[in-house]
Amino acid sequence: MKYFVTKEWEGPGPVVDFIFHVNGEKVKYYLYDEYMEEIAYLFLKYNKNYFVAGVSDYTMEDLIGMLKYTYSKPLGNEEPIMREWRYILKDILSQDPNARLDFEGV
């Protein structure tokens, strides 16, 4: 993957943390905050309390909604990032259909 990474970020720059709860385990992804700005609208759509510097959570229903959205809407400049996000969501939901996400901002 080019945008999302699975190893703890060592810099430079701030990142956001995506912590999935999958079958009782935590699966973490990290994304540089500048990339997050391009797809933030998706997270705000499913959680009105979303703030890039805050903490927000997403249910399994939210994750499924995000996945459907990435297939149903034309993607602009954010398409490469959204493609990776789609891949992650499909993988996570295939492992645990009841997965949830904790988002931790910069």
Backbone atoms as SQL, in Angstrom:
CREATE TABLE atoms (id INTEGER PRIMARY KEY, chain TEXT, resi INTEGER, resn TEXT, atom TEXT, x REAL, y REAL, z REAL);
INSERT INTO atoms VALUES
  (1, 'A', 1, 'MET', 'N', 0.834, -1.180, 0.000),
  (2, 'A', 1, 'MET', 'CA', 0.000, 0.000, 0.000),
  (3, 'A', 1, 'MET', 'C', 0.878, 1.243, 0.000),
  (4, 'A', 2, 'LYS', 'N', 0.379, 2.245, -0.645),
  (5, 'A', 2, 'LYS', 'CA', 1.150, 3.475, -0.791),
  (6, 'A', 2, 'LYS', 'C', 0.797, 4.523, 0.265),
  (7, 'A', 3, 'TYR', 'N', -0.458, 4.571, 0.691),
  (8, 'A', 3, 'TYR', 'CA', -0.907, 5.632, 1.590),
  (9, 'A', 3, 'TYR', 'C', -1.069, 5.157, 3.032),
  (10, 'A', 4, 'PHE', 'N', -1.758, 4.053, 3.229),
  (11, 'A', 4, 'PHE', 'CA', -1.965, 3.507, 4.566),
  (12, 'A', 4, 'PHE', 'C', -0.793, 2.595, 4.908),
  (13, 'A', 5, 'VAL', 'N', -0.313, 2.687, 6.132),
  (14, 'A', 5, 'VAL', 'CA', 0.769, 1.816, 6.577),
  (15, 'A', 5, 'VAL', 'C', 0.325, 1.092, 7.843),
  (16, 'A', 6, 'THR', 'N', 0.962, -0.042, 8.106),
  (17, 'A', 6, 'THR', 'CA', 0.595, -0.834, 9.274),
  (18, 'A', 6, 'THR', 'C', 1.626, -0.758, 10.387),
  (19, 'A', 7, 'LYS', 'N', 2.749, -0.124, 10.121),
  (20, 'A', 7, 'LYS', 'CA', 3.774, 0.021, 11.162),
  (21, 'A', 7, 'LYS', 'C', 3.640, 1.377, 11.822),
  (22, 'A', 8, 'GLU', 'N', 3.951, 1.422, 13.099),
  (23, 'A', 8, 'GLU', 'CA', 3.888, 2.669, 13.861),
  (24, 'A', 8, 'GLU', 'C', 4.660, 3.749, 13.119),
  (25, 'A', 9, 'TRP', 'N', 4.047, 4.902, 12.992),
  (26, 'A', 9, 'TRP', 'CA', 4.631, 6.007, 12.239),
  (27, 'A', 9, 'TRP', 'C', 5.808, 6.591, 12.997),
  (28, 'A', 10, 'GLU', 'N', 6.923, 6.795, 12.304),
  (29, 'A', 10, 'GLU', 'CA', 8.104, 7.360, 12.943),
  (30, 'A', 10, 'GLU', 'C', 8.451, 8.728, 12.389),
  (31, 'A', 11, 'GLY', 'N', 7.554, 9.322, 11.617),
  (32, 'A', 11, 'GLY', 'CA', 7.769, 10.681, 11.120),
  (33, 'A', 11, 'GLY', 'C', 8.298, 10.690, 9.710),
  (34, 'A', 12, 'PRO', 'N', 8.431, 11.813, 9.125),
  (35, 'A', 12, 'PRO', 'CA', 8.080, 13.129, 9.667),
  (36, 'A', 12, 'PRO', 'C', 6.587, 13.396, 9.520),
  (37, 'A', 13, 'GLY', 'N', 6.114, 14.304, 10.298),
  (38, 'A', 13, 'GLY', 'CA', 4.729, 14.748, 10.191),
  (39, 'A', 13, 'GLY', 'C', 3.757, 13.952, 11.025),
  (40, 'A', 14, 'PRO', 'N', 2.609, 14.558, 11.307),
  (41, 'A', 14, 'PRO', 'CA', 1.580, 13.897, 12.110),
  (42, 'A', 14, 'PRO', 'C', 0.774, 12.893, 11.291),
  (43, 'A', 15, 'VAL', 'N', 0.244, 11.912, 11.981),
  (44, 'A', 15, 'VAL', 'CA', -0.583, 10.892, 11.345),
  (45, 'A', 15, 'VAL', 'C', -1.869, 10.702, 12.134),
  (46, 'A', 16, 'VAL', 'N', -2.828, 10.072, 11.493),
  (47, 'A', 16, 'VAL', 'CA', -4.041, 9.647, 12.176),
  (48, 'A', 16, 'VAL', 'C', -3.988, 8.127, 12.306),
  (49, 'A', 17, 'ASP', 'N', -4.592, 7.615, 13.365),
  (50, 'A', 17, 'ASP', 'CA', -4.592, 6.183, 13.645),
  (51, 'A', 17, 'ASP', 'C', -5.975, 5.609, 13.382),
  (52, 'A', 18, 'PHE', 'N', -6.000, 4.482, 12.708),
  (53, 'A', 18, 'PHE', 'CA', -7.227, 3.731, 12.485),
  (54, 'A', 18, 'PHE', 'C', -7.064, 2.430, 13.257),
  (55, 'A', 19, 'ILE', 'N', -7.861, 2.240, 14.287),
  (56, 'A', 19, 'ILE', 'CA', -7.754, 1.048, 15.119),
  (57, 'A', 19, 'ILE', 'C', -9.035, 0.235, 14.952),
  (58, 'A', 20, 'PHE', 'N', -8.918, -0.852, 14.203),
  (59, 'A', 20, 'PHE', 'CA', -10.052, -1.740, 13.981),
  (60, 'A', 20, 'PHE', 'C', -10.073, -2.789, 15.085),
  (61, 'A', 21, 'HIS', 'N', -11.257, -3.119, 15.540),
  (62, 'A', 21, 'HIS', 'CA', -11.450, -4.198, 16.504),
  (63, 'A', 21, 'HIS', 'C', -12.024, -5.370, 15.726),
  (64, 'A', 22, 'VAL', 'N', -11.174, -6.389, 15.546),
  (65, 'A', 22, 'VAL', 'CA', -11.493, -7.525, 14.686),
  (66, 'A', 22, 'VAL', 'C', -11.315, -8.811, 15.484),
  (67, 'A', 23, 'ASN', 'N', -12.398, -9.526, 15.703),
  (68, 'A', 23, 'ASN', 'CA', -12.341, -10.802, 16.432),
  (69, 'A', 23, 'ASN', 'C', -11.575, -10.687, 17.748),
  (70, 'A', 24, 'GLY', 'N', -11.799, -9.624, 18.478),
  (71, 'A', 24, 'GLY', 'CA', -11.152, -9.426, 19.773),
  (72, 'A', 24, 'GLY', 'C', -9.728, -8.901, 19.700),
  (73, 'A', 25, 'GLU', 'N', -9.212, -8.701, 18.522),
  (74, 'A', 25, 'GLU', 'CA', -7.853, -8.183, 18.327),
  (75, 'A', 25, 'GLU', 'C', -7.916, -6.764, 17.779),
  (76, 'A', 26, 'LYS', 'N', -6.812, -6.032, 17.932),
  (77, 'A', 26, 'LYS', 'CA', -6.715, -4.694, 17.347),
  (78, 'A', 26, 'LYS', 'C', -5.842, -4.754, 16.101),
  (79, 'A', 27, 'VAL', 'N', -6.362, -4.206, 15.017),
  (80, 'A', 27, 'VAL', 'CA', -5.622, -4.111, 13.758),
  (81, 'A', 27, 'VAL', 'C', -5.461, -2.626, 13.470),
  (82, 'A', 28, 'LYS', 'N', -4.206, -2.178, 13.359),
  (83, 'A', 28, 'LYS', 'CA', -3.950, -0.740, 13.233),
  (84, 'A', 28, 'LYS', 'C', -3.412, -0.370, 11.853),
  (85, 'A', 29, 'TYR', 'N', -3.893, 0.775, 11.388),
  (86, 'A', 29, 'TYR', 'CA', -3.380, 1.402, 10.172),
  (87, 'A', 29, 'TYR', 'C', -3.106, 2.857, 10.500),
  (88, 'A', 30, 'TYR', 'N', -2.160, 3.431, 9.781),
  (89, 'A', 30, 'TYR', 'CA', -1.793, 4.831, 9.980),
  (90, 'A', 30, 'TYR', 'C', -1.824, 5.540, 8.632),
  (91, 'A', 31, 'LEU', 'N', -2.217, 6.811, 8.672),
  (92, 'A', 31, 'LEU', 'CA', -2.309, 7.605, 7.449),
  (93, 'A', 31, 'LEU', 'C', -1.813, 9.008, 7.746),
  (94, 'A', 32, 'TYR', 'N', -0.933, 9.516, 6.905),
  (95, 'A', 32, 'TYR', 'CA', -0.412, 10.871, 7.046),
  (96, 'A', 32, 'TYR', 'C', -1.569, 11.855, 6.995),
  (97, 'A', 33, 'ASP', 'N', -1.568, 12.844, 7.860),
  (98, 'A', 33, 'ASP', 'CA', -2.731, 13.737, 7.991),
  (99, 'A', 33, 'ASP', 'C', -3.071, 14.502, 6.716),
  (100, 'A', 34, 'GLU', 'N', -2.103, 14.787, 5.868),
  (101, 'A', 34, 'GLU', 'CA', -2.416, 15.488, 4.612),
  (102, 'A', 34, 'GLU', 'C', -3.282, 14.622, 3.700),
  (103, 'A', 35, 'TYR', 'N', -3.057, 13.319, 3.711),
  (104, 'A', 35, 'TYR', 'CA', -3.903, 12.414, 2.935),
  (105, 'A', 35, 'TYR', 'C', -5.292, 12.324, 3.556),
  (106, 'A', 36, 'MET', 'N', -5.347, 12.386, 4.873),
  (107, 'A', 36, 'MET', 'CA', -6.635, 12.302, 5.565),
  (108, 'A', 36, 'MET', 'C', -7.541, 13.456, 5.171),
  (109, 'A', 37, 'GLU', 'N', -6.957, 14.615, 4.936),
  (110, 'A', 37, 'GLU', 'CA', -7.747, 15.784, 4.545),
  (111, 'A', 37, 'GLU', 'C', -8.538, 15.520, 3.268),
  (112, 'A', 38, 'GLU', 'N', -7.999, 14.692, 2.379),
  (113, 'A', 38, 'GLU', 'CA', -8.667, 14.411, 1.106),
  (114, 'A', 38, 'GLU', 'C', -9.888, 13.508, 1.255),
  (115, 'A', 39, 'ILE', 'N', -9.922, 12.706, 2.314),
  (116, 'A', 39, 'ILE', 'CA', -11.045, 11.779, 2.480),
  (117, 'A', 39, 'ILE', 'C', -11.852, 12.052, 3.749),
  (118, 'A', 40, 'ALA', 'N', -11.582, 13.143, 4.426),
  (119, 'A', 40, 'ALA', 'CA', -12.250, 13.456, 5.697),
  (120, 'A', 40, 'ALA', 'C', -13.766, 13.534, 5.552),
  (121, 'A', 41, 'TYR', 'N', -14.243, 13.985, 4.391),
  (122, 'A', 41, 'TYR', 'CA', -15.693, 14.117, 4.193),
  (123, 'A', 41, 'TYR', 'C', -16.415, 12.793, 4.413),
  (124, 'A', 42, 'LEU', 'N', -15.771, 11.689, 4.074),
  (125, 'A', 42, 'LEU', 'CA', -16.387, 10.377, 4.242),
  (126, 'A', 42, 'LEU', 'C', -16.590, 10.063, 5.725),
  (127, 'A', 43, 'PHE', 'N', -15.629, 10.413, 6.543),
  (128, 'A', 43, 'PHE', 'CA', -15.714, 10.136, 7.975),
  (129, 'A', 43, 'PHE', 'C', -16.725, 11.053, 8.655),
  (130, 'A', 44, 'LEU', 'N', -16.812, 12.273, 8.187),
  (131, 'A', 44, 'LEU', 'CA', -17.802, 13.212, 8.716),
  (132, 'A', 44, 'LEU', 'C', -19.219, 12.772, 8.342),
  (133, 'A', 45, 'LYS', 'N', -19.363, 12.196, 7.176),
  (134, 'A', 45, 'LYS', 'CA', -20.678, 11.715, 6.714),
  (135, 'A', 45, 'LYS', 'C', -21.250, 10.668, 7.670),
  (136, 'A', 46, 'TYR', 'N', -20.400, 9.817, 8.229),
  (137, 'A', 46, 'TYR', 'CA', -20.861, 8.722, 9.084),
  (138, 'A', 46, 'TYR', 'C', -20.724, 9.002, 10.576),
  (139, 'A', 47, 'ASN', 'N', -20.103, 10.093, 10.945),
  (140, 'A', 47, 'ASN', 'CA', -20.017, 10.474, 12.356),
  (141, 'A', 47, 'ASN', 'C', -19.913, 11.985, 12.425),
  (142, 'A', 48, 'LYS', 'N', -20.990, 12.617, 12.819),
  (143, 'A', 48, 'LYS', 'CA', -21.038, 14.085, 12.857),
  (144, 'A', 48, 'LYS', 'C', -20.085, 14.664, 13.899),
  (145, 'A', 49, 'ASN', 'N', -19.568, 13.828, 14.801),
  (146, 'A', 49, 'ASN', 'CA', -18.603, 14.290, 15.800),
  (147, 'A', 49, 'ASN', 'C', -17.160, 14.169, 15.313),
  (148, 'A', 50, 'TYR', 'N', -16.988, 13.716, 14.066),
  (149, 'A', 50, 'TYR', 'CA', -15.637, 13.559, 13.518),
  (150, 'A', 50, 'TYR', 'C', -14.895, 14.889, 13.536),
  (151, 'A', 51, 'PHE', 'N', -13.649, 14.834, 13.958),
  (152, 'A', 51, 'PHE', 'CA', -12.741, 15.977, 13.912),
  (153, 'A', 51, 'PHE', 'C', -11.349, 15.402, 13.738),
  (154, 'A', 52, 'VAL', 'N', -10.587, 15.918, 12.778),
  (155, 'A', 52, 'VAL', 'CA', -9.291, 15.331, 12.434),
  (156, 'A', 52, 'VAL', 'C', -8.328, 15.293, 13.618),
  (157, 'A', 53, 'ALA', 'N', -8.503, 16.172, 14.582),
  (158, 'A', 53, 'ALA', 'CA', -7.616, 16.182, 15.747),
  (159, 'A', 53, 'ALA', 'C', -8.271, 15.514, 16.951),
  (160, 'A', 54, 'GLY', 'N', -9.367, 14.821, 16.731),
  (161, 'A', 54, 'GLY', 'CA', -10.089, 14.210, 17.839),
  (162, 'A', 54, 'GLY', 'C', -10.166, 12.703, 17.733),
  (163, 'A', 55, 'VAL', 'N', -11.077, 12.155, 18.513),
  (164, 'A', 55, 'VAL', 'CA', -11.313, 10.721, 18.543),
  (165, 'A', 55, 'VAL', 'C', -12.768, 10.483, 18.157),
  (166, 'A', 56, 'SER', 'N', -13.007, 9.530, 17.294),
  (167, 'A', 56, 'SER', 'CA', -14.380, 9.174, 16.943),
  (168, 'A', 56, 'SER', 'C', -14.436, 7.678, 16.651),
  (169, 'A', 57, 'ASP', 'N', -15.626, 7.132, 16.756),
  (170, 'A', 57, 'ASP', 'CA', -15.765, 5.695, 16.530),
  (171, 'A', 57, 'ASP', 'C', -16.800, 5.427, 15.445),
  (172, 'A', 58, 'TYR', 'N', -16.648, 4.253, 14.836),
  (173, 'A', 58, 'TYR', 'CA', -17.499, 3.857, 13.718),
  (174, 'A', 58, 'TYR', 'C', -17.936, 2.414, 13.916),
  (175, 'A', 59, 'THR', 'N', -19.221, 2.190, 13.756),
  (176, 'A', 59, 'THR', 'CA', -19.780, 0.853, 13.925),
  (177, 'A', 59, 'THR', 'C', -19.594, 0.037, 12.650),
  (178, 'A', 60, 'MET', 'N', -19.963, -1.210, 12.748),
  (179, 'A', 60, 'MET', 'CA', -19.924, -2.087, 11.585),
  (180, 'A', 60, 'MET', 'C', -20.829, -1.539, 10.485),
  (181, 'A', 61, 'GLU', 'N', -21.993, -1.005, 10.862),
  (182, 'A', 61, 'GLU', 'CA', -22.904, -0.432, 9.872),
  (183, 'A', 61, 'GLU', 'C', -22.262, 0.761, 9.161),
  (184, 'A', 62, 'ASP', 'N', -21.527, 1.582, 9.913),
  (185, 'A', 62, 'ASP', 'CA', -20.821, 2.720, 9.312),
  (186, 'A', 62, 'ASP', 'C', -19.780, 2.240, 8.306),
  (187, 'A', 63, 'LEU', 'N', -19.038, 1.200, 8.678),
  (188, 'A', 63, 'LEU', 'CA', -17.990, 0.682, 7.795),
  (189, 'A', 63, 'LEU', 'C', -18.593, 0.130, 6.505),
  (190, 'A', 64, 'ILE', 'N', -19.704, -0.574, 6.630),
  (191, 'A', 64, 'ILE', 'CA', -20.382, -1.088, 5.436),
  (192, 'A', 64, 'ILE', 'C', -20.887, 0.073, 4.587),
  (193, 'A', 65, 'GLY', 'N', -21.433, 1.095, 5.222),
  (194, 'A', 65, 'GLY', 'CA', -21.890, 2.275, 4.493),
  (195, 'A', 65, 'GLY', 'C', -20.757, 2.959, 3.749),
  (196, 'A', 66, 'MET', 'N', -19.594, 3.066, 4.402),
  (197, 'A', 66, 'MET', 'CA', -18.426, 3.665, 3.741),
  (198, 'A', 66, 'MET', 'C', -18.012, 2.841, 2.534),
  (199, 'A', 67, 'LEU', 'N', -18.001, 1.533, 2.708),
  (200, 'A', 67, 'LEU', 'CA', -17.607, 0.651, 1.612),
  (201, 'A', 67, 'LEU', 'C', -18.561, 0.815, 0.428),
  (202, 'A', 68, 'LYS', 'N', -19.847, 0.809, 0.688),
  (203, 'A', 68, 'LYS', 'CA', -20.830, 1.002, -0.383),
  (204, 'A', 68, 'LYS', 'C', -20.647, 2.361, -1.050),
  (205, 'A', 69, 'TYR', 'N', -20.383, 3.377, -0.252),
  (206, 'A', 69, 'TYR', 'CA', -20.204, 4.725, -0.787),
  (207, 'A', 69, 'TYR', 'C', -19.034, 4.773, -1.770),
  (208, 'A', 70, 'THR', 'N', -17.938, 4.093, -1.451),
  (209, 'A', 70, 'THR', 'CA', -16.768, 4.129, -2.335),
  (210, 'A', 70, 'THR', 'C', -17.046, 3.481, -3.684),
  (211, 'A', 71, 'TYR', 'N', -18.046, 2.606, -3.741),
  (212, 'A', 71, 'TYR', 'CA', -18.424, 1.987, -5.010),
  (213, 'A', 71, 'TYR', 'C', -19.499, 2.774, -5.749),
  (214, 'A', 72, 'SER', 'N', -20.302, 3.533, -5.021),
  (215, 'A', 72, 'SER', 'CA', -21.464, 4.169, -5.638),
  (216, 'A', 72, 'SER', 'C', -21.232, 5.594, -6.119),
  (217, 'A', 73, 'LYS', 'N', -20.194, 6.246, -5.655),
  (218, 'A', 73, 'LYS', 'CA', -19.948, 7.643, -6.019),
  (219, 'A', 73, 'LYS', 'C', -18.671, 7.754, -6.847),
  (220, 'A', 74, 'PRO', 'N', -18.668, 8.647, -7.827),
  (221, 'A', 74, 'PRO', 'CA', -17.417, 8.877, -8.560),
  (222, 'A', 74, 'PRO', 'C', -16.396, 9.518, -7.624),
  (223, 'A', 75, 'LEU', 'N', -15.191, 9.042, -7.702),
  (224, 'A', 75, 'LEU', 'CA', -14.129, 9.550, -6.838),
  (225, 'A', 75, 'LEU', 'C', -13.256, 10.513, -7.628),
  (226, 'A', 76, 'GLY', 'N', -12.864, 11.585, -7.012),
  (227, 'A', 76, 'GLY', 'CA', -12.037, 12.595, -7.673),
  (228, 'A', 76, 'GLY', 'C', -10.569, 12.372, -7.391),
  (229, 'A', 77, 'ASN', 'N', -9.912, 13.411, -6.933),
  (230, 'A', 77, 'ASN', 'CA', -8.477, 13.358, -6.647),
  (231, 'A', 77, 'ASN', 'C', -8.132, 12.340, -5.576),
  (232, 'A', 78, 'GLU', 'N', -9.095, 12.030, -4.730),
  (233, 'A', 78, 'GLU', 'CA', -8.830, 11.115, -3.621),
  (234, 'A', 78, 'GLU', 'C', -8.922, 9.644, -4.031),
  (235, 'A', 79, 'GLU', 'N', -9.151, 9.358, -5.303),
  (236, 'A', 79, 'GLU', 'CA', -9.371, 7.980, -5.749),
  (237, 'A', 79, 'GLU', 'C', -8.291, 6.995, -5.304),
  (238, 'A', 80, 'PRO', 'N', -6.996, 7.281, -5.430),
  (239, 'A', 80, 'PRO', 'CA', -6.001, 6.292, -4.993),
  (240, 'A', 80, 'PRO', 'C', -6.098, 5.972, -3.500),
  (241, 'A', 81, 'ILE', 'N', -6.361, 6.973, -2.690),
  (242, 'A', 81, 'ILE', 'CA', -6.487, 6.748, -1.248),
  (243, 'A', 81, 'ILE', 'C', -7.758, 5.949, -0.965),
  (244, 'A', 82, 'MET', 'N', -8.845, 6.311, -1.635),
  (245, 'A', 82, 'MET', 'CA', -10.115, 5.605, -1.441),
  (246, 'A', 82, 'MET', 'C', -10.026, 4.152, -1.884),
  (247, 'A', 83, 'ARG', 'N', -9.260, 3.885, -2.928),
  (248, 'A', 83, 'ARG', 'CA', -9.087, 2.500, -3.364),
  (249, 'A', 83, 'ARG', 'C', -8.436, 1.673, -2.261),
  (250, 'A', 84, 'GLU', 'N', -7.414, 2.249, -1.625),
  (251, 'A', 84, 'GLU', 'CA', -6.772, 1.549, -0.509),
  (252, 'A', 84, 'GLU', 'C', -7.737, 1.399, 0.665),
  (253, 'A', 85, 'TRP', 'N', -8.509, 2.438, 0.963),
  (254, 'A', 85, 'TRP', 'CA', -9.474, 2.379, 2.059),
  (255, 'A', 85, 'TRP', 'C', -10.511, 1.282, 1.780),
  (256, 'A', 86, 'ARG', 'N', -10.958, 1.192, 0.547),
  (257, 'A', 86, 'ARG', 'CA', -11.910, 0.152, 0.138),
  (258, 'A', 86, 'ARG', 'C', -11.309, -1.235, 0.363),
  (259, 'A', 87, 'TYR', 'N', -10.063, -1.420, -0.022),
  (260, 'A', 87, 'TYR', 'CA', -9.377, -2.696, 0.163),
  (261, 'A', 87, 'TYR', 'C', -9.312, -3.057, 1.646),
  (262, 'A', 88, 'ILE', 'N', -8.947, -2.072, 2.483),
  (263, 'A', 88, 'ILE', 'CA', -8.855, -2.308, 3.927),
  (264, 'A', 88, 'ILE', 'C', -10.222, -2.699, 4.487),
  (265, 'A', 89, 'LEU', 'N', -11.258, -1.947, 4.127),
  (266, 'A', 89, 'LEU', 'CA', -12.597, -2.246, 4.638),
  (267, 'A', 89, 'LEU', 'C', -13.055, -3.644, 4.228),
  (268, 'A', 90, 'LYS', 'N', -12.835, -4.009, 2.970),
  (269, 'A', 90, 'LYS', 'CA', -13.231, -5.342, 2.508),
  (270, 'A', 90, 'LYS', 'C', -12.490, -6.418, 3.288),
  (271, 'A', 91, 'ASP', 'N', -11.208, -6.213, 3.511),
  (272, 'A', 91, 'ASP', 'CA', -10.407, -7.185, 4.242),
  (273, 'A', 91, 'ASP', 'C', -10.876, -7.306, 5.693),
  (274, 'A', 92, 'ILE', 'N', -11.058, -6.182, 6.355),
  (275, 'A', 92, 'ILE', 'CA', -11.475, -6.181, 7.761),
  (276, 'A', 92, 'ILE', 'C', -12.847, -6.836, 7.910),
  (277, 'A', 93, 'LEU', 'N', -13.802, -6.435, 7.081),
  (278, 'A', 93, 'LEU', 'CA', -15.160, -6.980, 7.190),
  (279, 'A', 93, 'LEU', 'C', -15.232, -8.454, 6.797),
  (280, 'A', 94, 'SER', 'N', -14.310, -8.923, 5.955),
  (281, 'A', 94, 'SER', 'CA', -14.294, -10.350, 5.621),
  (282, 'A', 94, 'SER', 'C', -13.767, -11.177, 6.791),
  (283, 'A', 95, 'GLN', 'N', -12.927, -10.572, 7.622),
  (284, 'A', 95, 'GLN', 'CA', -12.407, -11.259, 8.801),
  (285, 'A', 95, 'GLN', 'C', -13.420, -11.280, 9.942),
  (286, 'A', 96, 'ASP', 'N', -14.170, -10.180, 10.073),
  (287, 'A', 96, 'ASP', 'CA', -15.133, -10.056, 11.169),
  (288, 'A', 96, 'ASP', 'C', -16.271, -9.148, 10.725),
  (289, 'A', 97, 'PRO', 'N', -17.439, -9.707, 10.433),
  (290, 'A', 97, 'PRO', 'CA', -18.554, -8.881, 9.979),
  (291, 'A', 97, 'PRO', 'C', -19.070, -7.919, 11.052),
  (292, 'A', 98, 'ASN', 'N', -18.600, -8.061, 12.288),
  (293, 'A', 98, 'ASN', 'CA', -18.998, -7.160, 13.372),
  (294, 'A', 98, 'ASN', 'C', -17.870, -6.221, 13.779),
  (295, 'A', 99, 'ALA', 'N', -16.897, -6.046, 12.915),
  (296, 'A', 99, 'ALA', 'CA', -15.751, -5.186, 13.222),
  (297, 'A', 99, 'ALA', 'C', -16.208, -3.754, 13.460),
  (298, 'A', 100, 'ARG', 'N', -15.419, -3.031, 14.227),
  (299, 'A', 100, 'ARG', 'CA', -15.680, -1.604, 14.436),
  (300, 'A', 100, 'ARG', 'C', -14.349, -0.867, 14.377),
  (301, 'A', 101, 'LEU', 'N', -14.435, 0.448, 14.265),
  (302, 'A', 101, 'LEU', 'CA', -13.244, 1.275, 14.085),
  (303, 'A', 101, 'LEU', 'C', -13.213, 2.393, 15.110),
  (304, 'A', 102, 'ASP', 'N', -12.041, 2.579, 15.717),
  (305, 'A', 102, 'ASP', 'CA', -11.767, 3.762, 16.529),
  (306, 'A', 102, 'ASP', 'C', -10.796, 4.620, 15.733),
  (307, 'A', 103, 'PHE', 'N', -11.171, 5.860, 15.500),
  (308, 'A', 103, 'PHE', 'CA', -10.332, 6.809, 14.769),
  (309, 'A', 103, 'PHE', 'C', -9.688, 7.735, 15.787),
  (310, 'A', 104, 'GLU', 'N', -8.368, 7.861, 15.743),
  (311, 'A', 104, 'GLU', 'CA', -7.649, 8.771, 16.632),
  (312, 'A', 104, 'GLU', 'C', -6.887, 9.758, 15.772),
  (313, 'A', 105, 'GLY', 'N', -7.284, 11.009, 15.854),
  (314, 'A', 105, 'GLY', 'CA', -6.667, 12.053, 15.048),
  (315, 'A', 105, 'GLY', 'C', -5.318, 12.496, 15.564),
  (316, 'A', 106, 'VAL', 'N', -4.767, 13.469, 14.865),
  (317, 'A', 106, 'VAL', 'CA', -3.430, 13.983, 15.178),
  (318, 'A', 106, 'VAL', 'C', -3.397, 14.724, 16.483);
